[in-house]
Each structure stands twice: as C-alpha cells, then as structure tokens.
Amino acid sequence: MEEKIKAKIMDDKKMKRALQRLAIEILEHNREAEKLALIGIQTRGVHIARRIQGLVKELEGVDIPLGILDITMFRDDLHMHEHQPAVKKTRIDFPIEDRDIVLIDDVVFTGRTIRAAMDSIFELGRPATLQLAAFIDRGHRELPICPDFKGKYLPTSRRERVKVMLQEIDGKDQVLIMEPKGF
C-alpha cells in the first residue's frame, strides 16, 4: 500500500530532547545503575537503546550493559505471514537474573511485540524488574501493556502509521505520521 506523509512530528532536535528525557527518567527510577541493563528490540529499538546507553554514560559515567533482542520466533502472528520474516540476532552477553532490565522499542502500538519480547526474556532468566521504554507510544493497545517511560505519546488512528527514522538506518532523525494515499 502506498503511503504519504501526513505530518512531521519530530525533527532531530526534538528527538534528542526526548531521548535525553528518557535517559534521565530511567536513571531516576533505577537508583542502582550497576544493576541496570538495557535490551533493545531489533531493529530500531537497538539503536535507540544504544543512544540511551551513551546518554547514561555522559550523565553518570556508568557503562550500562546493552543487549539485542530479536522476537521473531516469539510472535503470535507468524502463521499469518505469507513469507516467514527474517530472523535477526539476539545477543545478551550478561546475566539477566536479579537485574533491572529496561526493554526498549521505537514504537509501542498493540503491545504484541512487547509480549513476545517478554516471553523471550523470561526464557533467558528472571530479572529483578522488567521495565518498558518506548520512544513513541501511539495507543491502540490490544494487550494490557503500558510503557514505564515514553519519549512521546502520539495519538493516532489505526489507519495511520508512525515512522521513526534514525540516522543509523535512514540517514536522518525524524518522526513522521504516514497514511494511505487517497485519504
């Protein structure tokens, strides 16, 4: 389906401020930084997690471990795809037992990706706490999942799509609302 840009919500400066706010909120909520670890959900969640990791280093001088999580095999809609999605890598090089884990994704929508991520994490062990940071929360939950930390709440219609563009992948930082052409 072809899409058109409905609105530009954030530019690079607004995104940077939102990331700084997320990093500060995560630190304020987790007073023991040495117990803290970040896990980014493939693909854009990983880049956002890396940026937050860098901001925490700048703010506190602490190197927080960063894990990469692919939830493909934990999705509840695999049977609905015509082609099987490509499995990416999961790399968590630290024990998650008794750690305060912050799971990070770019956009939280129905909650199904987060449910799959939780299933994946609990197969690896039992963290002390599992928290959720979403760069954009667009509502429309189908499951009772709510981010502990969010960069921006962005109410949208179901036909719209939120597109988080990142320098590392797209060559620039911005957040757009996309809609099908003809609307």
DOMARTOR-330080 format. One record per atom (N, C-alpha, C): residue number from 1; residue in three letters; chain; x, y, z; atom name. Coordinates in nm, 2 decimals. Example, Ala and Ser with C-alpha at 12.3 -4.5 7.8 and 13.67 -1.06 7.14 Angstrom:
<rs>
R     i    aa   ch        X        Y        Z   at
R     1   ALA    A     1.32    -0.57     0.78    N
R     1   ALA    A     1.23    -0.45     0.78   CA
R     1   ALA    A     1.32    -0.33     0.78    C
R     2   SER    A     1.28    -0.22     0.71    N
R     2   SER    A     1.37    -0.11     0.71   CA
R     2   SER    A     1.29     0.00     0.79    C
</rs>
This chain:
<rs>
R     i    aa   ch        X        Y        Z   at
R     1   MET    A     0.08    -0.12     0.00    N
R     1   MET    A     0.00     0.00     0.00   CA
R     1   MET    A     0.09     0.12     0.00    C
R     2   GLU    A     0.06     0.21    -0.09    N
R     2   GLU    A     0.14     0.34    -0.09   CA
R     2   GLU    A     0.09     0.43     0.02    C
R     3   GLU    A     0.19     0.50     0.07    N
R     3   GLU    A     0.17     0.59     0.18   CA
R     3   GLU    A     0.21     0.73     0.15    C
R     4   LYS    A     0.16     0.83     0.22    N
R     4   LYS    A     0.21     0.97     0.21   CA
R     4   LYS    A     0.23     1.02     0.35    C
R     5   ILE    A     0.31     1.12     0.36    N
R     5   ILE    A     0.34     1.18     0.49   CA
R     5   ILE    A     0.22     1.27     0.52    C
R     6   LYS    A     0.16     1.24     0.64    N
R     6   LYS    A     0.05     1.33     0.69   CA
R     6   LYS    A     0.11     1.44     0.78    C
R     7   ALA    A     0.21     1.41     0.86    N
R     7   ALA    A     0.27     1.51     0.95   CA
R     7   ALA    A     0.41     1.47     0.99    C
R     8   LYS    A     0.49     1.58     1.00    N
R     8   LYS    A     0.63     1.56     1.07   CA
R     8   LYS    A     0.61     1.60     1.21    C
R     9   ILE    A     0.63     1.50     1.30    N
R     9   ILE    A     0.61     1.52     1.44   CA
R     9   ILE    A     0.73     1.57     1.51    C
R    10   MET    A     0.85     1.51     1.48    N
R    10   MET    A     0.97     1.54     1.55   CA
R    10   MET    A     1.08     1.55     1.45    C
R    11   ASP    A     1.17     1.65     1.47    N
R    11   ASP    A     1.30     1.66     1.39   CA
R    11   ASP    A     1.41     1.61     1.48    C
R    12   ASP    A     1.53     1.62     1.44    N
R    12   ASP    A     1.65     1.57     1.51   CA
R    12   ASP    A     1.66     1.63     1.65    C
R    13   LYS    A     1.63     1.76     1.66    N
R    13   LYS    A     1.64     1.83     1.79   CA
R    13   LYS    A     1.54     1.78     1.89    C
R    14   LYS    A     1.42     1.77     1.85    N
R    14   LYS    A     1.31     1.72     1.94   CA
R    14   LYS    A     1.34     1.57     1.97    C
R    15   MET    A     1.39     1.49     1.88    N
R    15   MET    A     1.42     1.36     1.91   CA
R    15   MET    A     1.53     1.35     2.02    C
R    16   LYS    A     1.63     1.43     2.00    N
R    16   LYS    A     1.74     1.43     2.10   CA
R    16   LYS    A     1.69     1.47     2.24    C
R    17   ARG    A     1.60     1.57     2.25    N
R    17   ARG    A     1.55     1.60     2.38   CA
R    17   ARG    A     1.46     1.49     2.44    C
R    18   ALA    A     1.39     1.42     2.36    N
R    18   ALA    A     1.31     1.31     2.40   CA
R    18   ALA    A     1.40     1.19     2.45    C
R    19   LEU    A     1.51     1.17     2.38    N
R    19   LEU    A     1.60     1.06     2.43   CA
R    19   LEU    A     1.67     1.10     2.56    C
R    20   GLN    A     1.70     1.23     2.57    N
R    20   GLN    A     1.76     1.28     2.70   CA
R    20   GLN    A     1.67     1.26     2.81    C
R    21   ARG    A     1.54     1.30     2.79    N
R    21   ARG    A     1.44     1.28     2.89   CA
R    21   ARG    A     1.42     1.13     2.93    C
R    22   LEU    A     1.42     1.05     2.83    N
R    22   LEU    A     1.41     0.90     2.86   CA
R    22   LEU    A     1.53     0.85     2.95    C
R    23   ALA    A     1.65     0.89     2.91    N
R    23   ALA    A     1.77     0.85     2.99   CA
R    23   ALA    A     1.76     0.90     3.13    C
R    24   ILE    A     1.72     1.02     3.15    N
R    24   ILE    A     1.71     1.08     3.29   CA
R    24   ILE    A     1.60     1.01     3.37    C
R    25   GLU    A     1.48     0.99     3.31    N
R    25   GLU    A     1.38     0.92     3.38   CA
R    25   GLU    A     1.42     0.77     3.41    C
R    26   ILE    A     1.49     0.71     3.33    N
R    26   ILE    A     1.53     0.57     3.36   CA
R    26   ILE    A     1.63     0.57     3.47    C
R    27   LEU    A     1.72     0.67     3.47    N
R    27   LEU    A     1.82     0.68     3.58   CA
R    27   LEU    A     1.75     0.72     3.72    C
R    28   GLU    A     1.66     0.81     3.71    N
R    28   GLU    A     1.59     0.85     3.83   CA
R    28   GLU    A     1.51     0.73     3.89    C
R    29   HIS    A     1.45     0.65     3.81    N
R    29   HIS    A     1.37     0.54     3.85   CA
R    29   HIS    A     1.46     0.42     3.90    C
R    30   ASN    A     1.57     0.41     3.85    N
R    30   ASN    A     1.67     0.30     3.88   CA
R    30   ASN    A     1.79     0.35     3.95    C
R    31   ARG    A     1.78     0.37     4.08    N
R    31   ARG    A     1.89     0.44     4.15   CA
R    31   ARG    A     2.02     0.36     4.16    C
R    32   GLU    A     2.01     0.23     4.14    N
R    32   GLU    A     2.13     0.14     4.14   CA
R    32   GLU    A     2.17     0.11     4.00    C
R    33   ALA    A     2.25     0.20     3.94    N
R    33   ALA    A     2.29     0.19     3.80   CA
R    33   ALA    A     2.36     0.06     3.77    C
R    34   GLU    A     2.44     0.01     3.87    N
R    34   GLU    A     2.52    -0.11     3.85   CA
R    34   GLU    A     2.43    -0.24     3.83    C
R    35   LYS    A     2.30    -0.23     3.87    N
R    35   LYS    A     2.21    -0.34     3.85   CA
R    35   LYS    A     2.13    -0.33     3.72    C
R    36   LEU    A     2.14    -0.21     3.65    N
R    36   LEU    A     2.06    -0.18     3.54   CA
R    36   LEU    A     2.12    -0.23     3.41    C
R    37   ALA    A     2.04    -0.28     3.32    N
R    37   ALA    A     2.08    -0.32     3.18   CA
R    37   ALA    A     1.97    -0.28     3.08    C
R    38   LEU    A     2.01    -0.25     2.96    N
R    38   LEU    A     1.92    -0.21     2.86   CA
R    38   LEU    A     1.91    -0.33     2.75    C
R    39   ILE    A     1.79    -0.35     2.70    N
R    39   ILE    A     1.78    -0.45     2.59   CA
R    39   ILE    A     1.69    -0.39     2.48    C
R    40   GLY    A     1.75    -0.37     2.37    N
R    40   GLY    A     1.68    -0.31     2.25   CA
R    40   GLY    A     1.62    -0.42     2.17    C
R    41   ILE    A     1.50    -0.39     2.12    N
R    41   ILE    A     1.43    -0.49     2.03   CA
R    41   ILE    A     1.47    -0.45     1.89    C
R    42   GLN    A     1.51    -0.56     1.82    N
R    42   GLN    A     1.55    -0.54     1.68   CA
R    42   GLN    A     1.44    -0.47     1.60    C
R    43   THR    A     1.46    -0.38     1.52    N
R    43   THR    A     1.59    -0.32     1.47   CA
R    43   THR    A     1.60    -0.18     1.53    C
R    44   ARG    A     1.50    -0.10     1.52    N
R    44   ARG    A     1.52     0.04     1.57   CA
R    44   ARG    A     1.53     0.06     1.72    C
R    45   GLY    A     1.47    -0.04     1.79    N
R    45   GLY    A     1.49    -0.03     1.94   CA
R    45   GLY    A     1.63    -0.05     1.98    C
R    46   VAL    A     1.71    -0.12     1.90    N
R    46   VAL    A     1.85    -0.14     1.94   CA
R    46   VAL    A     1.92    -0.01     1.93    C
R    47   HIS    A     1.90     0.07     1.82    N
R    47   HIS    A     1.97     0.20     1.80   CA
R    47   HIS    A     1.92     0.30     1.91    C
R    48   ILE    A     1.80     0.30     1.94    N
R    48   ILE    A     1.75     0.39     2.05   CA
R    48   ILE    A     1.82     0.35     2.18    C
R    49   ALA    A     1.83     0.22     2.21    N
R    49   ALA    A     1.89     0.17     2.33   CA
R    49   ALA    A     2.04     0.22     2.33    C
R    50   ARG    A     2.11     0.21     2.22    N
R    50   ARG    A     2.25     0.25     2.22   CA
R    50   ARG    A     2.26     0.40     2.25    C
R    51   ARG    A     2.17     0.48     2.20    N
R    51   ARG    A     2.17     0.62     2.22   CA
R    51   ARG    A     2.15     0.65     2.37    C
R    52   ILE    A     2.05     0.58     2.43    N
R    52   ILE    A     2.02     0.60     2.57   CA
R    52   ILE    A     2.14     0.55     2.65    C
R    53   GLN    A     2.21     0.44     2.62    N
R    53   GLN    A     2.33     0.39     2.68   CA
R    53   GLN    A     2.44     0.50     2.68    C
R    54   GLY    A     2.45     0.56     2.57    N
R    54   GLY    A     2.55     0.67     2.56   CA
R    54   GLY    A     2.52     0.79     2.64    C
R    55   LEU    A     2.39     0.83     2.65    N
R    55   LEU    A     2.35     0.94     2.73   CA
R    55   LEU    A     2.37     0.91     2.88    C
R    56   VAL    A     2.34     0.78     2.92    N
R    56   VAL    A     2.36     0.74     3.06   CA
R    56   VAL    A     2.51     0.75     3.09    C
R    57   LYS    A     2.60     0.71     3.00    N
R    57   LYS    A     2.74     0.73     3.02   CA
R    57   LYS    A     2.78     0.87     3.04    C
R    58   GLU    A     2.73     0.96     2.96    N
R    58   GLU    A     2.76     1.10     2.97   CA
R    58   GLU    A     2.71     1.16     3.10    C
R    59   LEU    A     2.59     1.12     3.14    N
R    59   LEU    A     2.53     1.18     3.26   CA
R    59   LEU    A     2.58     1.12     3.39    C
R    60   GLU    A     2.61     0.99     3.40    N
R    60   GLU    A     2.65     0.93     3.52   CA
R    60   GLU    A     2.79     0.87     3.52    C
R    61   GLY    A     2.85     0.86     3.40    N
R    61   GLY    A     2.98     0.80     3.39   CA
R    61   GLY    A     2.98     0.65     3.41    C
R    62   VAL    A     2.86     0.58     3.39    N
R    62   VAL    A     2.84     0.44     3.41   CA
R    62   VAL    A     2.82     0.37     3.27    C
R    63   ASP    A     2.89     0.26     3.25    N
R    63   ASP    A     2.87     0.18     3.13   CA
R    63   ASP    A     2.76     0.08     3.16    C
R    64   ILE    A     2.64     0.10     3.11    N
R    64   ILE    A     2.53     0.00     3.13   CA
R    64   ILE    A     2.54    -0.10     3.02    C
R    65   PRO    A     2.52    -0.23     3.06    N
R    65   PRO    A     2.52    -0.33     2.96   CA
R    65   PRO    A     2.40    -0.32     2.86    C
R    66   LEU    A     2.43    -0.35     2.74    N
R    66   LEU    A     2.33    -0.34     2.63   CA
R    66   LEU    A     2.31    -0.48     2.56    C
R    67   GLY    A     2.19    -0.52     2.56    N
R    67   GLY    A     2.16    -0.65     2.49   CA
R    67   GLY    A     2.07    -0.62     2.36    C
R    68   ILE    A     2.07    -0.71     2.27    N
R    68   ILE    A     2.00    -0.70     2.15   CA
R    68   ILE    A     1.90    -0.82     2.14    C
R    69   LEU    A     1.78    -0.79     2.12    N
R    69   LEU    A     1.67    -0.90     2.12   CA
R    69   LEU    A     1.60    -0.90     1.99    C
R    70   ASP    A     1.59    -1.02     1.93    N
R    70   ASP    A     1.50    -1.05     1.82   CA
R    70   ASP    A     1.39    -1.13     1.87    C
R    71   ILE    A     1.26    -1.08     1.84    N
R    71   ILE    A     1.15    -1.15     1.89   CA
R    71   ILE    A     1.07    -1.23     1.78    C
R    72   THR    A     1.13    -1.24     1.67    N
R    72   THR    A     1.06    -1.30     1.55   CA
R    72   THR    A     1.00    -1.44     1.59    C
R    73   MET    A     1.07    -1.53     1.65    N
R    73   MET    A     1.02    -1.66     1.68   CA
R    73   MET    A     0.92    -1.66     1.80    C
R    74   PHE    A     0.90    -1.55     1.86    N
R    74   PHE    A     0.80    -1.54     1.97   CA
R    74   PHE    A     0.68    -1.47     1.94    C
R    75   ARG    A     0.67    -1.43     1.81    N
R    75   ARG    A     0.55    -1.35     1.76   CA
R    75   ARG    A     0.43    -1.45     1.76    C
R    76   ASP    A     0.31    -1.39     1.79    N
R    76   ASP    A     0.19    -1.47     1.78   CA
R    76   ASP    A     0.12    -1.47     1.65    C
R    77   ASP    A     0.18    -1.40     1.55    N
R    77   ASP    A     0.12    -1.38     1.42   CA
R    77   ASP    A     0.21    -1.44     1.31    C
R    78   LEU    A     0.30    -1.53     1.34    N
R    78   LEU    A     0.39    -1.59     1.24   CA
R    78   LEU    A     0.31    -1.67     1.14    C
R    79   HIS    A     0.20    -1.73     1.18    N
R    79   HIS    A     0.12    -1.81     1.09   CA
R    79   HIS    A     0.04    -1.72     0.99    C
R    80   MET    A     0.03    -1.59     1.01    N
R    80   MET    A    -0.04    -1.50     0.93   CA
R    80   MET    A     0.04    -1.44     0.82    C
R    81   HIS    A     0.17    -1.46     0.82    N
R    81   HIS    A     0.26    -1.40     0.72   CA
R    81   HIS    A     0.27    -1.50     0.60    C
R    82   GLU    A     0.26    -1.44     0.48    N
R    82   GLU    A     0.28    -1.52     0.36   CA
R    82   GLU    A     0.42    -1.57     0.35    C
R    83   HIS    A     0.52    -1.49     0.38    N
R    83   HIS    A     0.66    -1.53     0.39   CA
R    83   HIS    A     0.71    -1.52     0.53    C
R    84   GLN    A     0.79    -1.61     0.57    N
R    84   GLN    A     0.84    -1.61     0.70   CA
R    84   GLN    A     0.94    -1.49     0.72    C
R    85   PRO    A     0.92    -1.41     0.82    N
R    85   PRO    A     1.01    -1.30     0.84   CA
R    85   PRO    A     1.15    -1.35     0.87    C
R    86   ALA    A     1.25    -1.27     0.83    N
R    86   ALA    A     1.39    -1.30     0.85   CA
R    86   ALA    A     1.42    -1.29     1.00    C
R    87   VAL    A     1.49    -1.39     1.05    N
R    87   VAL    A     1.53    -1.39     1.19   CA
R    87   VAL    A     1.66    -1.31     1.20    C
R    88   LYS    A     1.66    -1.22     1.30    N
R    88   LYS    A     1.78    -1.14     1.32   CA
R    88   LYS    A     1.85    -1.20     1.44    C
R    89   LYS    A     1.96    -1.13     1.49    N
R    89   LYS    A     2.03    -1.19     1.60   CA
R    89   LYS    A     1.98    -1.14     1.74    C
R    90   THR    A     1.99    -1.23     1.83    N
R    90   THR    A     1.97    -1.19     1.97   CA
R    90   THR    A     2.11    -1.20     2.04    C
R    91   ARG    A     2.15    -1.10     2.11    N
R    91   ARG    A     2.28    -1.10     2.18   CA
R    91   ARG    A     2.27    -1.04     2.31    C
R    92   ILE    A     2.27    -1.12     2.41    N
R    92   ILE    A     2.26    -1.07     2.55   CA
R    92   ILE    A     2.38    -1.13     2.62    C
R    93   ASP    A     2.49    -1.06     2.64    N
R    93   ASP    A     2.61    -1.11     2.69   CA
R    93   ASP    A     2.63    -1.08     2.84    C
R    94   PHE    A     2.52    -1.08     2.91    N
R    94   PHE    A     2.52    -1.05     3.06   CA
R    94   PHE    A     2.41    -1.13     3.12    C
R    95   PRO    A     2.43    -1.17     3.25    N
R    95   PRO    A     2.32    -1.25     3.31   CA
R    95   PRO    A     2.21    -1.15     3.34    C
R    96   ILE    A     2.08    -1.19     3.32    N
R    96   ILE    A     1.97    -1.11     3.35   CA
R    96   ILE    A     1.91    -1.13     3.48    C
R    97   GLU    A     1.95    -1.24     3.55    N
R    97   GLU    A     1.90    -1.27     3.68   CA
R    97   GLU    A     1.93    -1.16     3.78    C
R    98   ASP    A     1.82    -1.12     3.85    N
R    98   ASP    A     1.83    -1.02     3.95   CA
R    98   ASP    A     1.88    -0.88     3.90    C
R    99   ARG    A     1.87    -0.85     3.77    N
R    99   ARG    A     1.90    -0.72     3.71   CA
R    99   ARG    A     1.77    -0.65     3.69    C
R   100   ASP    A     1.78    -0.51     3.69    N
R   100   ASP    A     1.67    -0.43     3.65   CA
R   100   ASP    A     1.69    -0.41     3.50    C
R   101   ILE    A     1.60    -0.47     3.42    N
R   101   ILE    A     1.61    -0.47     3.27   CA
R   101   ILE    A     1.51    -0.36     3.22    C
R   102   VAL    A     1.56    -0.28     3.13    N
R   102   VAL    A     1.47    -0.18     3.06   CA
R   102   VAL    A     1.47    -0.23     2.91    C
R   103   LEU    A     1.35    -0.27     2.87    N
R   103   LEU    A     1.33    -0.32     2.74   CA
R   103   LEU    A     1.29    -0.19     2.65    C
R   104   ILE    A     1.36    -0.18     2.54    N
R   104   ILE    A     1.34    -0.05     2.46   CA
R   104   ILE    A     1.30    -0.08     2.32    C
R   105   ASP    A     1.19    -0.01     2.27    N
R   105   ASP    A     1.15    -0.02     2.14   CA
R   105   ASP    A     1.12     0.12     2.08    C
R   106   ASP    A     1.11     0.13     1.95    N
R   106   ASP    A     1.08     0.26     1.89   CA
R   106   ASP    A     0.94     0.30     1.90    C
R   107   VAL    A     0.84     0.21     1.87    N
R   107   VAL    A     0.70     0.24     1.88   CA
R   107   VAL    A     0.63     0.13     1.95    C
R   108   VAL    A     0.54     0.17     2.04    N
R   108   VAL    A     0.45     0.07     2.10   CA
R   108   VAL    A     0.31     0.10     2.05    C
R   109   PHE    A     0.25    -0.01     2.00    N
R   109   PHE    A     0.12     0.00     1.94   CA
R   109   PHE    A     0.03    -0.09     2.01    C
R   110   THR    A     0.01    -0.21     1.95    N
R   110   THR    A    -0.09    -0.31     2.01   CA
R   110   THR    A    -0.04    -0.37     2.14    C
R   111   GLY    A     0.09    -0.38     2.16    N
R   111   GLY    A     0.15    -0.45     2.27   CA
R   111   GLY    A     0.20    -0.59     2.24    C
R   112   ARG    A     0.17    -0.64     2.12    N
R   112   ARG    A     0.20    -0.78     2.09   CA
R   112   ARG    A     0.35    -0.80     2.07    C
R   113   THR    A     0.43    -0.70     2.02    N
R   113   THR    A     0.57    -0.71     2.01   CA
R   113   THR    A     0.63    -0.72     2.15    C
R   114   ILE    A     0.58    -0.64     2.24    N
R   114   ILE    A     0.63    -0.63     2.38   CA
R   114   ILE    A     0.60    -0.77     2.45    C
R   115   ARG    A     0.48    -0.82     2.43    N
R   115   ARG    A     0.45    -0.95     2.49   CA
R   115   ARG    A     0.55    -1.06     2.44    C
R   116   ALA    A     0.58    -1.06     2.31    N
R   116   ALA    A     0.68    -1.15     2.25   CA
R   116   ALA    A     0.81    -1.13     2.31    C
R   117   ALA    A     0.85    -1.00     2.33    N
R   117   ALA    A     0.98    -0.97     2.39   CA
R   117   ALA    A     0.99    -1.02     2.54    C
R   118   MET    A     0.88    -1.01     2.61    N
R   118   MET    A     0.88    -1.06     2.75   CA
R   118   MET    A     0.89    -1.21     2.75    C
R   119   ASP    A     0.82    -1.28     2.66    N
R   119   ASP    A     0.84    -1.42     2.66   CA
R   119   ASP    A     0.98    -1.46     2.63    C
R   120   SER    A     1.04    -1.39     2.54    N
R   120   SER    A     1.18    -1.42     2.50   CA
R   120   SER    A     1.28    -1.40     2.62    C
R   121   ILE    A     1.26    -1.29     2.69    N
R   121   ILE    A     1.35    -1.26     2.80   CA
R   121   ILE    A     1.33    -1.36     2.92    C
R   122   PHE    A     1.21    -1.40     2.94    N
R   122   PHE    A     1.18    -1.49     3.05   CA
R   122   PHE    A     1.23    -1.63     3.02    C
R   123   GLU    A     1.26    -1.66     2.90    N
R   123   GLU    A     1.32    -1.79     2.86   CA
R   123   GLU    A     1.47    -1.78     2.90    C
R   124   LEU    A     1.53    -1.66     2.91    N
R   124   LEU    A     1.67    -1.65     2.94   CA
R   124   LEU    A     1.69    -1.64     3.09    C
R   125   GLY    A     1.59    -1.61     3.17    N
R   125   GLY    A     1.61    -1.60     3.32   CA
R   125   GLY    A     1.50    -1.51     3.38    C
R   126   ARG    A     1.52    -1.48     3.50    N
R   126   ARG    A     1.42    -1.40     3.58   CA
R   126   ARG    A     1.49    -1.27     3.63    C
R   127   PRO    A     1.46    -1.16     3.56    N
R   127   PRO    A     1.52    -1.03     3.60   CA
R   127   PRO    A     1.45    -0.98     3.73    C
R   128   ALA    A     1.52    -0.90     3.81    N
R   128   ALA    A     1.46    -0.84     3.93   CA
R   128   ALA    A     1.33    -0.76     3.89    C
R   129   THR    A     1.35    -0.67     3.79    N
R   129   THR    A     1.24    -0.60     3.73   CA
R   129   THR    A     1.25    -0.59     3.58    C
R   130   LEU    A     1.14    -0.58     3.52    N
R   130   LEU    A     1.14    -0.56     3.37   CA
R   130   LEU    A     1.05    -0.44     3.34    C
R   131   GLN    A     1.12    -0.34     3.29    N
R   131   GLN    A     1.05    -0.21     3.26   CA
R   131   GLN    A     1.05    -0.19     3.11    C
R   132   LEU    A     0.96    -0.10     3.06    N
R   132   LEU    A     0.95    -0.08     2.92   CA
R   132   LEU    A     0.97     0.07     2.89    C
R   133   ALA    A     1.06     0.10     2.80    N
R   133   ALA    A     1.08     0.23     2.74   CA
R   133   ALA    A     1.04     0.23     2.60    C
R   134   ALA    A     0.95     0.32     2.56    N
R   134   ALA    A     0.91     0.33     2.42   CA
R   134   ALA    A     0.94     0.47     2.37    C
R   135   PHE    A     1.00     0.49     2.26    N
R   135   PHE    A     1.03     0.62     2.21   CA
R   135   PHE    A     0.90     0.69     2.17    C
R   136   ILE    A     0.81     0.62     2.11    N
R   136   ILE    A     0.67     0.67     2.08   CA
R   136   ILE    A     0.57     0.57     2.12    C
R   137   ASP    A     0.47     0.62     2.20    N
R   137   ASP    A     0.35     0.54     2.24   CA
R   137   ASP    A     0.24     0.59     2.16    C
R   138   ARG    A     0.18     0.51     2.07    N
R   138   ARG    A     0.07     0.56     1.98   CA
R   138   ARG    A    -0.06     0.50     2.02    C
R   139   GLY    A    -0.07     0.43     2.13    N
R   139   GLY    A    -0.20     0.39     2.18   CA
R   139   GLY    A    -0.25     0.26     2.10    C
R   140   HIS    A    -0.38     0.24     2.11    N
R   140   HIS    A    -0.44     0.12     2.04   CA
R   140   HIS    A    -0.40    -0.01     2.09    C
R   141   ARG    A    -0.38    -0.02     2.23    N
R   141   ARG    A    -0.34    -0.15     2.28   CA
R   141   ARG    A    -0.44    -0.26     2.27    C
R   142   GLU    A    -0.39    -0.38     2.24    N
R   142   GLU    A    -0.47    -0.50     2.24   CA
R   142   GLU    A    -0.45    -0.58     2.36    C
R   143   LEU    A    -0.34    -0.55     2.43    N
R   143   LEU    A    -0.29    -0.62     2.55   CA
R   143   LEU    A    -0.27    -0.52     2.66    C
R   144   PRO    A    -0.28    -0.56     2.79    N
R   144   PRO    A    -0.26    -0.47     2.90   CA
R   144   PRO    A    -0.11    -0.44     2.92    C
R   145   ILE    A    -0.05    -0.37     2.83    N
R   145   ILE    A     0.09    -0.33     2.84   CA
R   145   ILE    A     0.10    -0.18     2.82    C
R   146   CYS    A     0.18    -0.12     2.92    N
R   146   CYS    A     0.19     0.02     2.92   CA
R   146   CYS    A     0.34     0.06     2.94    C
R   147   PRO    A     0.40     0.15     2.86    N
R   147   PRO    A     0.54     0.18     2.89   CA
R   147   PRO    A     0.56     0.25     3.02    C
R   148   ASP    A     0.67     0.22     3.09    N
R   148   ASP    A     0.71     0.29     3.21   CA
R   148   ASP    A     0.77     0.42     3.18    C
R   149   PHE    A     0.83     0.43     3.06    N
R   149   PHE    A     0.90     0.55     3.01   CA
R   149   PHE    A     0.86     0.57     2.87    C
R   150   LYS    A     0.83     0.69     2.83    N
R   150   LYS    A     0.80     0.72     2.69   CA
R   150   LYS    A     0.85     0.85     2.65    C
R   151   GLY    A     0.91     0.85     2.52    N
R   151   GLY    A     0.96     0.98     2.47   CA
R   151   GLY    A     0.85     1.07     2.43    C
R   152   LYS    A     0.74     1.02     2.37    N
R   152   LYS    A     0.63     1.10     2.33   CA
R   152   LYS    A     0.50     1.01     2.32    C
R   153   TYR    A     0.39     1.06     2.37    N
R   153   TYR    A     0.26     0.99     2.34   CA
R   153   TYR    A     0.20     1.06     2.22    C
R   154   LEU    A     0.17     0.98     2.12    N
R   154   LEU    A     0.12     1.03     1.99   CA
R   154   LEU    A     0.00     0.96     1.95    C
R   155   PRO    A    -0.12     1.02     1.99    N
R   155   PRO    A    -0.25     0.95     1.95   CA
R   155   PRO    A    -0.26     0.95     1.80    C
R   156   THR    A    -0.30     0.83     1.74    N
R   156   THR    A    -0.31     0.82     1.60   CA
R   156   THR    A    -0.44     0.74     1.57    C
R   157   SER    A    -0.48     0.74     1.45    N
R   157   SER    A    -0.58     0.65     1.41   CA
R   157   SER    A    -0.52     0.51     1.37    C
R   158   ARG    A    -0.60     0.41     1.36    N
R   158   ARG    A    -0.55     0.28     1.32   CA
R   158   ARG    A    -0.50     0.28     1.18    C
R   159   ARG    A    -0.55     0.36     1.09    N
R   159   ARG    A    -0.51     0.35     0.95   CA
R   159   ARG    A    -0.37     0.42     0.93    C
R   160   GLU    A    -0.33     0.51     1.03    N
R   160   GLU    A    -0.21     0.58     1.02   CA
R   160   GLU    A    -0.09     0.49     1.07    C
R   161   ARG    A     0.03     0.53     1.03    N
R   161   ARG    A     0.15     0.45     1.08   CA
R   161   ARG    A     0.25     0.55     1.13    C
R   162   VAL    A     0.31     0.52     1.24    N
R   162   VAL    A     0.42     0.61     1.29   CA
R   162   VAL    A     0.55     0.56     1.23    C
R   163   LYS    A     0.63     0.64     1.17    N
R   163   LYS    A     0.76     0.61     1.11   CA
R   163   LYS    A     0.87     0.68     1.19    C
R   164   VAL    A     0.94     0.60     1.27    N
R   164   VAL    A     1.06     0.66     1.34   CA
R   164   VAL    A     1.18     0.64     1.24    C
R   165   MET    A     1.24     0.75     1.20    N
R   165   MET    A     1.36     0.74     1.11   CA
R   165   MET    A     1.48     0.77     1.20    C
R   166   LEU    A     1.58     0.69     1.18    N
R   166   LEU    A     1.70     0.71     1.26   CA
R   166   LEU    A     1.82     0.73     1.17    C
R   167   GLN    A     1.91     0.81     1.21    N
R   167   GLN    A     2.04     0.84     1.14   CA
R   167   GLN    A     2.11     0.71     1.10    C
R   168   GLU    A     2.12     0.62     1.19    N
R   168   GLU    A     2.19     0.50     1.17   CA
R   168   GLU    A     2.14     0.41     1.06    C
R   169   ILE    A     2.01     0.42     1.03    N
R   169   ILE    A     1.94     0.34     0.93   CA
R   169   ILE    A     1.90     0.42     0.81    C
R   170   ASP    A     1.84     0.53     0.84    N
R   170   ASP    A     1.77     0.61     0.73   CA
R   170   ASP    A     1.84     0.74     0.69    C
R   171   GLY    A     1.95     0.77     0.76    N
R   171   GLY    A     2.03     0.88     0.72   CA
R   171   GLY    A     1.99     1.01     0.78    C
R   172   LYS    A     1.88     1.01     0.86    N
R   172   LYS    A     1.83     1.13     0.93   CA
R   172   LYS    A     1.74     1.09     1.04    C
R   173   ASP    A     1.73     1.18     1.14    N
R   173   ASP    A     1.64     1.16     1.25   CA
R   173   ASP    A     1.51     1.24     1.23    C
R   174   GLN    A     1.40     1.17     1.23    N
R   174   GLN    A     1.27     1.24     1.24   CA
R   174   GLN    A     1.16     1.13     1.26    C
R   175   VAL    A     1.05     1.18     1.31    N
R   175   VAL    A     0.93     1.10     1.33   CA
R   175   VAL    A     0.82     1.16     1.24    C
R   176   LEU    A     0.76     1.07     1.17    N
R   176   LEU    A     0.65     1.10     1.07   CA
R   176   LEU    A     0.53     1.02     1.10    C
R   177   ILE    A     0.41     1.08     1.07    N
R   177   ILE    A     0.29     1.01     1.07   CA
R   177   ILE    A     0.26     0.99     0.92    C
R   178   MET    A     0.24     0.86     0.88    N
R   178   MET    A     0.21     0.82     0.75   CA
R   178   MET    A     0.07     0.78     0.74    C
R   179   GLU    A     0.00     0.80     0.62    N
R   179   GLU    A    -0.13     0.75     0.60   CA
R   179   GLU    A    -0.14     0.70     0.45    C
R   180   PRO    A    -0.23     0.61     0.43    N
R   180   PRO    A    -0.25     0.56     0.30   CA
R   180   PRO    A    -0.28     0.67     0.20    C
R   181   LYS    A    -0.23     0.66     0.08    N
R   181   LYS    A    -0.26     0.76    -0.02   CA
R   181   LYS    A    -0.41     0.76    -0.05    C
R   182   GLY    A    -0.47     0.87    -0.08    N
R   182   GLY    A    -0.61     0.88    -0.11   CA
R   182   GLY    A    -0.70     0.93     0.01    C
R   183   PHE    A    -0.63     0.94     0.13    N
R   183   PHE    A    -0.70     0.99     0.24   CA
R   183   PHE    A    -0.68     1.14     0.26    C
</rs>
